[in-house]
């Protein structure tokens, strides 16, 4: 929070991705509404990995991780705290960038479904933070920590991305396929609960290694 390093770097990364999308797809003349969900989550995915990869770097390099382990709290509580911190950082970046993305790339008005959009965003972010926090703890203790997180993270997070792209894409496009949207949201909710329980249950062992 003091250095603002993670938020600023994630925000700049997302903005740079949007600039590339704008010139690559000629957004000023091309209707990208149908592809909006995919473009949006592609930018968010790599920005999230950038933030998750840095979330434990300072603690590890500056000896703060040892202090956390010596603190009089259960180690799964550390997981919950780090997961909520990552969730806040990811959500903050998205709050700043979604309006800009909508202005440049979306041609439909989805304000009447904004609550569905927010639910999809929150559930997707929760899954990314739950999985990413656990895997970033594992990767931080390896020599190739910058490479290890994407290798572990991407295969596991694919189901979340599919559901997130499907739900947010249909919402932004104004499609009348609410049954598919709700199915995706239910899947995200179940996925989040499973990995939150896995992370909470295994974190004592993971961080101890």
GIPE-V639421 format. One record per residue. N is the residue number from 0. RES is the residue in one letter. PHI is phi as a letter, one per 30 degrees, with the letter a starting at -180 (999 if undefined). NEAR is the number of other C-alpha atoms within 8 Angstrom. Layout:
N:RES:PHI:NEAR / N:RES:PHI:NEAR
//
This chain:
0:X:999:3 / 1:X:d:3 / 2:X:d:4 / 3:X:h:7 / 4:X:d:6 / 5:X:d:10 / 6:X:d:12 / 7:X:d:8 / 8:X:d:8 / 9:X:d:13 / 10:X:d:12 / 11:X:d:8 / 12:X:d:10 / 13:X:d:12 / 14:X:d:9 / 15:X:d:8 / 16:X:d:9 / 17:X:d:10 / 18:X:d:8 / 19:X:d:8 / 20:X:e:11 / 21:X:d:12 / 22:X:d:8 / 23:X:d:6 / 24:X:c:7 / 25:X:h:9 / 26:X:d:12 / 27:X:d:7 / 28:X:c:5 / 29:X:c:7 / 30:X:d:9 / 31:X:c:10 / 32:X:e:12 / 33:X:d:10 / 34:X:c:8 / 35:X:e:13 / 36:X:d:15 / 37:X:d:9 / 38:X:d:9 / 39:X:d:9 / 40:X:d:11 / 41:X:d:8 / 42:X:d:12 / 43:X:d:10 / 44:X:d:8 / 45:X:d:8 / 46:X:d:12 / 47:X:d:11 / 48:X:d:11 / 49:X:d:9 / 50:X:d:14 / 51:X:d:13 / 52:X:d:12 / 53:X:c:9 / 54:X:d:12 / 55:X:c:11 / 56:X:d:9 / 57:X:d:10 / 58:X:d:10 / 59:X:d:11 / 60:X:d:7 / 61:X:c:7 / 62:X:i:9 / 63:X:d:10 / 64:X:d:9 / 65:X:d:8 / 66:X:d:8 / 67:X:d:8 / 68:X:d:7 / 69:X:d:6 / 70:X:d:6 / 71:X:d:4 / 72:X:b:6 / 73:X:d:7 / 74:X:d:10 / 75:X:e:12 / 76:X:d:9 / 77:X:d:10 / 78:X:e:13 / 79:X:d:9 / 80:X:d:8 / 81:X:d:10 / 82:X:d:11 / 83:X:d:9 / 84:X:d:8 / 85:X:d:13 / 86:X:d:11 / 87:X:d:8 / 88:X:d:11 / 89:X:d:12 / 90:X:d:10 / 91:X:d:9 / 92:X:d:11 / 93:X:d:9 / 94:X:d:8 / 95:X:d:9 / 96:X:c:11 / 97:X:e:8 / 98:X:e:8 / 99:X:d:8 / 100:X:d:11 / 101:X:d:9 / 102:X:d:8 / 103:X:d:9 / 104:X:c:13 / 105:X:c:13 / 106:X:c:9 / 107:X:c:8 / 108:X:c:7 / 109:X:c:10 / 110:X:d:5 / 111:X:d:6 / 112:X:c:8 / 113:X:d:8 / 114:X:d:7 / 115:X:d:8 / 116:X:d:12 / 117:X:d:8 / 118:X:d:9 / 119:X:d:12 / 120:X:d:10 / 121:X:d:9 / 122:X:d:12 / 123:X:d:12 / 124:X:d:11 / 125:X:d:10 / 126:X:d:14 / 127:X:d:11 / 128:X:d:13 / 129:X:d:13 / 130:X:d:14 / 131:X:d:11 / 132:X:d:13 / 133:X:d:12 / 134:X:d:11 / 135:X:d:13 / 136:X:d:11 / 137:X:d:10 / 138:X:d:12 / 139:X:d:11 / 140:X:c:7 / 141:X:c:8 / 142:X:d:5 / 143:X:c:7 / 144:X:d:11 / 145:X:d:8 / 146:X:c:7 / 147:X:d:10 / 148:X:e:13 / 149:X:e:9 / 150:X:d:8 / 151:X:d:9 / 152:X:d:11 / 153:X:d:8 / 154:X:d:7 / 155:X:d:8 / 156:X:d:11 / 157:X:e:8 / 158:X:e:7 / 159:X:d:12 / 160:X:d:10 / 161:X:d:8 / 162:X:d:12 / 163:X:d:16 / 164:X:d:11 / 165:X:d:11 / 166:X:d:16 / 167:X:d:12 / 168:X:d:15 / 169:X:d:14 / 170:X:d:13 / 171:X:d:16 / 172:X:d:12 / 173:X:i:9 / 174:X:d:8 / 175:X:c:5 / 176:X:b:7 / 177:X:d:7 / 178:X:d:6 / 179:X:d:8 / 180:X:d:12 / 181:X:d:9 / 182:X:d:8 / 183:X:d:12 / 184:X:d:13 / 185:X:d:8 / 186:X:d:9 / 187:X:d:14 / 188:X:d:9 / 189:X:d:8 / 190:X:e:10 / 191:X:d:12 / 192:X:d:8 / 193:X:d:8 / 194:X:d:11 / 195:X:d:10 / 196:X:d:8 / 197:X:d:8 / 198:X:d:13 / 199:X:d:12 / 200:X:d:8 / 201:X:c:9 / 202:X:d:12 / 203:X:e:11 / 204:X:d:7 / 205:X:d:10 / 206:X:d:9 / 207:X:d:5 / 208:X:d:4
//
